[in-house]
Amino acid sequence: MNPTSSNSPNATPPPSGSPPATPARNRGWTVTFAGTGINLALGVLYTWSVISQGVPGEWGWTETNKSLPYSIACLVFCLIMVPAGRMQDRIGPRIVATVGGVLVGLGLILASQTTSPMGYILGFGILAGAGIGCGYAAATPPAVKWFPASKTGLIAGLVVSGFGLASVYAAPLAKWLTSAYGLPTMVMSFGIGFLILVVGLAQLLAPPPKGYVPAGTPPAAASAGPVRKQDFSPGEMLKTWQFYVLWFMYACGAGAGLMIISKLAKIALDQAGLALGFVLVAVLALGNGAGRIVAGTLSDRIGRKLTLFLCFVIQAAAILLLAVTRQGSFLANPVVMALLSALIGANYGANLALFPSLTKDYYGLKNFGVNYGLVFTAWGLGGFMLSLLAGKVYDQTHVFTFAYYCSAVLLAAAATVTFLVKPPHFKESQPA
């Protein structure tokens, strides 16, 4: 029997004043791995640098054209997270994730039928971006609700690791399909496959029944008078200054990572003379996925703030190393570039485990879907701005140097403000 089952002999009784736990078969790990599988499909977003490298020269796309579908997908993804999170809170994750699978599939199929930037903006950027937002919003909340707070970082890290690891298989597969059959066939194949996979796994997503208390949940401490508020509505969250500090840090950390992810194949070719960009994308994906699990687990032990600080500082240093990489230098060695790519991926991926955990820690589970959706808008805006900046800078200067230094400065600022973050202190009266 799963030790976290509510009808286990070791199950922790519900806190005083809470409704009695409902005996139920624990589906926590089933839901967790279904969410991970969904994210393994939705993470096609991170394969964009390989997809854009496969755009035929006769299509006439500029580097800015190649940035737009990805940048807009990031922006739409994060904006859809807000209504998708609210729907997940109200009608459950299964329907929302199913809609996401349909939109991703149809968007990629539509993109495969066109050769214009606008066609890819509509198909990949808007439709697939919206589908990714729906599926992603529905994957993490039901999983973390099955486990105690002491495992929030671990479970959130596991679910979102799928998104980061997707390019491990998707990047080489995209490269092979594009070389063998052309870009349209590759995009069409991804669309059909991801539609089937996401819709199928969505049927396994379910939150615990009302009154369920995970084993390992400590009993509520009795106290007289007001107690710290546990569950914030979206409006209450937006009135706390902590939300805006979290938002700023997320935009900096995610934007820097997404900028590198969107251009890694181009960076490898131009700065290191390596035509193995798809390999580096896959290596970055390994770091991305592993970083989510490691950072989530580490934050359960040493705290979210210290983990974030370390990730921001290391990421800034890694990007500065990338800024000085030139052909013929030690840094341009394939092994060194692979290690650097994995490090950048790991520190970027840490954001995707730490910020949902912080949102849950600070603002509770009741409105977690929509609350994290609001926090997640930082991810989309940061990714949109910095990846677009990288494309425009390259078109004008033929190097990414200015974009590297901008992102390093933002990461240093984010590391500095981690010292300001603390839980909100809204109070509410304790029930009699």
C-alpha positions as CSV (number, residue, x, y, z in Angstrom):
1,M,0.0,0.0,0.0
2,N,1.3,3.4,-0.9
3,P,2.5,5.1,2.3
4,T,0.8,8.3,1.4
5,S,-2.6,6.8,1.1
6,S,-5.2,8.4,3.3
7,N,-6.4,5.0,4.5
8,S,-2.9,3.8,5.3
9,P,-2.3,2.8,8.9
10,N,0.5,5.4,8.9
11,A,-1.7,8.2,7.5
12,T,-1.5,11.4,9.5
13,P,-4.9,12.4,11.0
14,P,-6.4,15.6,9.7
15,P,-5.5,18.9,11.4
16,S,-7.8,20.1,14.2
17,G,-10.8,21.8,12.7
18,S,-10.4,20.3,9.3
19,P,-13.0,17.9,7.7
20,P,-12.2,14.2,8.3
21,A,-10.0,12.6,5.7
22,T,-11.9,10.7,3.0
23,P,-10.7,7.1,2.6
24,A,-9.4,6.9,-1.0
25,R,-6.9,5.0,-3.1
26,N,-3.9,7.2,-3.4
27,R,-3.3,8.2,-7.0
28,G,-0.5,10.6,-6.3
29,W,2.2,8.9,-8.3
30,T,-0.1,8.0,-11.2
31,V,-1.1,11.7,-11.5
32,T,2.5,12.8,-11.1
33,F,3.8,10.7,-13.9
34,A,0.9,11.4,-16.1
35,G,1.7,15.1,-15.7
36,T,5.4,14.4,-16.4
37,G,4.4,12.6,-19.6
38,I,2.2,15.4,-20.8
39,N,5.0,17.9,-20.2
40,L,7.3,15.6,-22.2
41,A,5.1,16.3,-25.2
42,L,4.5,20.0,-24.5
43,G,8.2,20.6,-24.2
44,V,8.4,20.7,-28.0
45,L,8.6,24.4,-27.4
46,Y,12.3,24.0,-26.4
47,T,13.1,22.3,-29.7
48,W,12.4,25.5,-31.6
49,S,16.1,26.3,-32.2
50,V,16.4,23.0,-34.1
51,I,13.1,23.6,-35.9
52,S,14.1,27.1,-37.0
53,Q,17.5,25.8,-38.2
54,G,15.6,23.5,-40.5
55,V,13.8,26.4,-42.3
56,P,14.8,26.2,-45.9
57,G,16.8,29.1,-47.2
58,E,14.4,29.6,-50.1
59,W,11.7,30.5,-47.6
60,G,13.6,33.8,-47.1
61,W,13.2,34.0,-43.3
62,T,15.4,36.5,-41.3
63,E,16.7,35.7,-37.9
64,T,14.0,37.9,-36.4
65,N,11.4,35.9,-38.4
66,K,12.8,32.8,-36.8
67,S,12.5,34.3,-33.4
68,L,8.8,35.4,-33.7
69,P,6.9,32.0,-33.6
70,Y,8.9,31.0,-30.5
71,S,8.7,34.4,-28.8
72,I,4.9,34.6,-29.4
73,A,4.4,31.0,-28.3
74,C,6.1,31.9,-25.0
75,L,3.9,34.9,-24.6
76,V,0.7,33.1,-25.4
77,F,1.7,30.2,-23.2
78,C,2.0,32.4,-20.2
79,L,-1.1,34.5,-20.8
80,I,-3.3,31.4,-21.3
81,M,-1.9,30.0,-18.0
82,V,-4.1,32.5,-16.1
83,P,-7.6,31.4,-17.5
84,A,-6.4,27.8,-17.8
85,G,-5.3,27.8,-14.2
86,R,-8.7,29.2,-13.1
87,M,-10.5,26.5,-15.2
88,Q,-8.3,23.9,-13.6
89,D,-9.3,25.1,-10.1
90,R,-13.0,25.1,-11.0
91,I,-13.6,22.2,-13.4
92,G,-10.6,20.0,-12.8
93,P,-7.4,19.2,-14.7
94,R,-8.7,16.5,-17.1
95,I,-10.7,18.7,-19.4
96,V,-8.2,21.5,-19.4
97,A,-5.3,19.2,-20.4
98,T,-7.4,17.6,-23.1
99,V,-8.1,21.0,-24.6
100,G,-4.4,21.7,-24.5
101,G,-3.6,18.5,-26.4
102,V,-6.1,19.3,-29.1
103,L,-4.8,22.8,-29.5
104,V,-1.1,21.8,-29.7
105,G,-1.8,19.1,-32.2
106,L,-4.0,21.3,-34.5
107,G,-1.5,24.2,-34.2
108,L,1.4,22.1,-35.4
109,I,-0.6,20.5,-38.1
110,L,-1.6,24.0,-39.4
111,A,2.0,25.2,-39.3
112,S,3.1,22.2,-41.4
113,Q,0.9,23.4,-44.2
114,T,2.6,26.8,-44.7
115,T,6.0,28.2,-45.4
116,S,5.5,31.8,-44.2
117,P,6.5,33.3,-40.8
118,M,2.8,34.3,-40.3
119,G,1.7,30.7,-40.7
120,Y,4.1,29.5,-38.0
121,I,3.2,32.4,-35.8
122,L,-0.5,31.4,-36.0
123,G,0.1,27.6,-35.8
124,F,3.1,27.3,-33.5
125,G,3.0,30.6,-31.8
126,I,-0.7,31.1,-31.0
127,L,-2.5,27.8,-31.2
128,A,0.3,25.5,-30.0
129,G,1.3,28.2,-27.4
130,A,-2.3,28.2,-26.1
131,G,-2.4,24.4,-26.0
132,I,0.9,24.3,-24.1
133,G,-0.5,26.8,-21.6
134,C,-3.6,24.7,-21.0
135,G,-1.7,21.4,-20.6
136,Y,1.0,22.9,-18.4
137,A,-1.5,24.6,-16.1
138,A,-3.3,21.3,-15.5
139,A,-0.3,19.1,-14.9
140,T,1.2,20.3,-11.6
141,P,-1.7,21.4,-9.3
142,P,-3.4,18.0,-9.0
143,A,0.0,16.3,-8.4
144,V,1.1,18.5,-5.5
145,K,-2.3,18.2,-3.8
146,W,-1.7,14.4,-3.3
147,F,1.5,15.0,-1.2
148,P,2.4,16.8,2.0
149,A,4.1,20.2,2.0
150,S,7.5,18.6,2.7
151,K,7.4,17.1,-0.8
152,T,6.2,20.1,-2.7
153,G,9.5,20.9,-4.3
154,L,10.2,17.2,-5.3
155,I,6.8,16.7,-6.8
156,A,6.7,20.0,-8.7
157,G,10.2,19.3,-9.9
158,L,9.3,15.8,-11.2
159,V,6.2,17.0,-13.1
160,V,7.9,20.0,-14.8
161,S,11.0,17.9,-15.5
162,G,9.2,16.4,-18.4
163,F,8.9,19.8,-20.1
164,G,12.7,20.3,-19.7
165,L,13.6,16.8,-20.8
166,A,11.5,16.8,-24.0
167,S,14.3,18.0,-26.2
168,V,16.4,15.0,-25.3
169,Y,14.3,13.0,-27.7
170,A,12.6,15.7,-29.7
171,A,15.7,17.6,-30.8
172,P,17.4,14.6,-32.5
173,L,14.1,13.3,-33.8
174,A,13.3,16.7,-35.3
175,K,16.7,16.9,-36.9
176,W,16.4,13.4,-38.4
177,L,12.8,13.9,-39.7
178,T,13.7,17.3,-41.2
179,S,16.8,15.9,-42.9
180,A,15.0,12.8,-44.2
181,Y,11.5,14.2,-45.1
182,G,11.6,18.0,-44.8
183,L,10.4,20.5,-42.2
184,P,6.6,20.3,-43.1
185,T,6.5,16.5,-42.5
186,M,8.4,16.8,-39.3
187,V,6.0,19.4,-37.9
188,M,3.0,17.4,-39.1
189,S,4.3,14.2,-37.4
190,F,4.9,16.0,-34.1
191,G,1.4,17.5,-34.3
192,I,-0.4,14.1,-34.7
193,G,1.8,12.4,-32.1
194,F,1.4,15.0,-29.4
195,L,-2.3,15.3,-29.9
196,I,-2.8,11.6,-29.3
197,L,-0.3,11.5,-26.3
198,V,-1.5,14.5,-24.4
199,V,-5.2,13.8,-24.8
200,G,-4.6,10.2,-23.7
201,L,-2.6,11.1,-20.6
202,A,-5.0,13.9,-19.7
203,Q,-7.5,11.2,-18.7
204,L,-5.3,10.1,-15.8
205,L,-5.2,13.6,-14.1
206,A,-7.4,13.9,-11.0
207,P,-7.1,15.9,-7.8
208,P,-7.7,14.1,-4.4
209,P,-11.2,14.0,-3.0
210,K,-12.5,16.7,-0.8
211,G,-11.2,16.3,2.8
212,Y,-8.2,14.3,1.8
213,V,-5.2,14.9,4.0
214,P,-1.8,13.5,2.8
215,A,0.2,11.4,5.2
216,G,3.0,13.4,6.7
217,T,0.9,16.6,7.1
218,P,1.6,18.0,10.5
219,P,-1.3,18.8,12.8
220,A,-2.3,22.4,12.9
221,A,-0.8,24.2,16.0
222,A,-3.5,25.5,18.3
223,S,-3.2,29.3,18.9
224,A,-5.4,32.1,20.2
225,G,-6.3,35.1,18.1
226,P,-5.3,35.7,14.4
227,V,-3.2,33.3,12.4
228,R,-1.4,33.7,9.2
229,K,-3.6,33.4,6.1
230,Q,-3.1,30.1,4.3
231,D,-5.1,30.6,1.0
232,F,-5.1,33.8,-1.0
233,S,-7.5,34.7,-3.7
234,P,-5.9,36.1,-6.9
235,G,-7.0,39.6,-5.9
236,E,-5.5,39.2,-2.4
237,M,-2.2,37.9,-3.9
238,L,-1.9,40.9,-6.2
239,K,-2.1,43.2,-3.2
240,T,1.0,41.7,-1.7
241,W,4.4,43.2,-2.6
242,Q,5.9,39.7,-2.6
243,F,4.0,38.8,-5.8
244,Y,5.9,41.6,-7.7
245,V,9.3,40.5,-6.3
246,L,8.6,36.9,-7.3
247,W,7.4,38.1,-10.7
248,F,10.6,40.1,-11.3
249,M,12.9,37.3,-10.3
250,Y,11.0,34.8,-12.5
251,A,11.1,37.1,-15.5
252,C,14.9,37.5,-15.2
253,G,15.7,33.8,-14.6
254,A,13.3,32.4,-17.2
255,G,14.0,35.1,-19.8
256,A,17.8,34.5,-19.7
257,G,17.4,30.7,-20.1
258,L,14.7,31.0,-22.8
259,M,16.9,33.4,-24.8
260,I,19.7,30.8,-24.9
261,I,17.4,27.9,-25.6
262,S,15.9,29.7,-28.6
263,K,19.3,30.4,-30.2
264,L,21.5,27.6,-29.0
265,A,21.9,25.9,-32.4
266,K,22.8,29.2,-34.0
267,I,25.2,30.1,-31.1
268,A,27.0,26.8,-31.4
269,L,27.5,27.2,-35.2
270,D,28.6,30.9,-35.1
271,Q,30.7,31.1,-32.0
272,A,32.1,27.6,-31.7
273,G,32.0,26.4,-35.2
274,L,29.9,23.3,-34.2
275,A,27.2,22.0,-36.5
276,L,25.9,19.8,-33.7
277,G,23.4,22.3,-32.3
278,F,20.7,19.6,-32.0
279,V,23.1,17.6,-29.7
280,L,23.7,20.6,-27.5
281,V,19.9,21.3,-27.4
282,A,19.4,17.7,-26.2
283,V,22.2,18.1,-23.6
284,L,20.7,21.4,-22.4
285,A,17.4,19.5,-22.1
286,L,19.0,16.9,-19.8
287,G,20.3,19.7,-17.6
288,N,16.9,21.4,-17.8
289,G,15.0,18.3,-16.6
290,A,17.6,17.3,-14.0
291,G,17.8,20.9,-12.7
292,R,14.1,20.9,-11.9
293,I,14.3,17.8,-9.9
294,V,17.5,18.7,-8.1
295,A,16.5,22.3,-7.3
296,G,13.1,21.2,-6.2
297,T,14.4,18.6,-3.8
298,L,17.3,20.9,-2.6
299,S,14.8,23.7,-1.9
300,D,12.8,21.3,0.4
301,R,16.0,20.9,2.4
302,I,17.9,24.3,2.4
303,G,15.0,26.6,1.5
304,R,13.7,28.2,-1.7
305,K,15.5,31.5,-1.4
306,L,19.0,30.2,-1.0
307,T,18.4,27.7,-3.9
308,L,17.2,30.6,-6.1
309,F,20.1,32.8,-5.2
310,L,22.6,30.1,-6.1
311,C,20.9,29.4,-9.4
312,F,20.8,33.0,-10.4
313,V,24.5,33.6,-9.7
314,I,25.7,30.4,-11.4
315,Q,23.5,31.2,-14.5
316,A,24.9,34.7,-14.8
317,A,28.5,33.3,-14.7
318,A,27.6,30.6,-17.3
319,I,26.1,33.1,-19.7
320,L,29.2,35.4,-19.3
321,L,31.4,32.4,-20.3
322,L,29.2,31.9,-23.3
323,A,29.6,35.6,-24.2
324,V,33.4,35.2,-24.6
325,T,33.3,31.9,-26.4
326,R,35.0,32.0,-29.8
327,Q,36.1,29.5,-32.4
328,G,39.5,28.0,-31.5
329,S,39.2,28.8,-27.8
330,F,39.0,26.3,-25.0
331,L,35.3,27.1,-24.5
332,A,34.5,26.2,-28.1
333,N,35.5,22.6,-27.4
334,P,32.4,20.3,-28.0
335,V,32.7,18.8,-24.5
336,V,33.0,22.2,-22.8
337,M,30.1,23.5,-24.8
338,A,28.0,20.5,-23.8
339,L,28.8,21.1,-20.1
340,L,28.1,24.8,-20.4
341,S,24.8,24.0,-22.2
342,A,23.8,21.5,-19.5
343,L,24.6,24.0,-16.7
344,I,22.6,26.8,-18.4
345,G,19.7,24.3,-18.8
346,A,19.9,23.2,-15.2
347,N,19.8,26.7,-13.7
348,Y,17.0,27.7,-16.1
349,G,15.0,24.6,-15.2
350,A,15.3,25.3,-11.5
351,N,13.0,28.3,-12.0
352,L,10.2,26.0,-13.2
353,A,10.4,24.0,-10.0
354,L,11.0,26.8,-7.5
355,F,8.4,29.3,-8.5
356,P,5.4,27.0,-8.4
357,S,6.7,25.8,-5.0
358,L,7.0,29.4,-3.7
359,T,3.5,30.2,-5.0
360,K,2.1,27.3,-3.2
361,D,4.1,28.1,0.0
362,Y,3.1,31.7,0.1
363,Y,-0.5,31.7,-1.3
364,G,-1.9,28.2,-0.6
365,L,-3.4,25.4,-2.7
366,K,-7.1,26.6,-2.9
367,N,-6.4,28.9,-5.9
368,F,-3.0,27.5,-6.8
369,G,-3.9,27.1,-10.5
370,V,-4.8,30.7,-11.2
371,N,-2.3,32.2,-8.7
372,Y,0.6,30.4,-10.4
373,G,-0.8,31.4,-13.8
374,L,-0.4,35.0,-12.7
375,V,3.1,34.4,-11.5
376,F,3.9,32.5,-14.7
377,T,3.2,35.6,-16.9
378,A,6.7,36.6,-15.8
379,W,8.1,33.5,-17.6
380,G,6.3,34.4,-20.8
381,L,7.2,38.1,-20.8
382,G,10.8,37.5,-19.9
383,G,11.1,34.8,-22.6
384,F,9.4,37.0,-25.2
385,M,11.5,40.1,-24.6
386,L,14.9,38.5,-24.3
387,S,14.6,36.0,-27.1
388,L,13.2,38.7,-29.4
389,L,16.1,41.0,-28.3
390,A,18.6,38.3,-29.2
391,G,17.1,38.0,-32.7
392,K,17.1,41.7,-33.3
393,V,20.6,42.2,-31.9
394,Y,21.9,39.5,-34.2
395,D,20.3,41.0,-37.3
396,Q,22.0,44.3,-36.6
397,T,25.4,43.2,-35.3
398,H,25.7,39.5,-36.3
399,V,26.6,38.6,-32.7
400,F,24.6,38.0,-29.6
401,T,27.1,39.8,-27.2
402,F,24.8,42.6,-26.1
403,A,22.0,40.2,-25.3
404,Y,24.3,38.1,-23.2
405,Y,25.4,41.0,-21.0
406,C,21.8,42.3,-20.6
407,S,20.7,38.9,-19.3
408,A,23.7,38.6,-17.0
409,V,22.8,42.0,-15.4
410,L,19.2,41.0,-15.0
411,L,20.3,37.7,-13.3
412,A,22.5,39.7,-10.9
413,A,19.6,41.9,-10.0
414,A,17.4,38.9,-9.4
415,A,20.0,37.3,-7.2
416,T,20.2,40.5,-5.1
417,V,16.4,40.7,-4.5
418,T,16.1,37.1,-3.3
419,F,17.2,38.5,0.1
420,L,13.9,40.6,0.2
421,V,11.5,37.7,-0.2
422,K,9.5,36.5,2.7
423,P,6.0,35.1,3.2
424,P,3.1,37.5,3.1
425,H,1.7,38.4,6.6
426,F,-2.0,38.7,5.9
427,K,-3.9,37.7,9.0
428,E,-7.2,36.0,9.4
429,S,-9.2,35.2,12.5
430,Q,-8.9,31.6,13.7
431,P,-12.3,29.8,13.6
432,A,-13.8,29.3,17.0
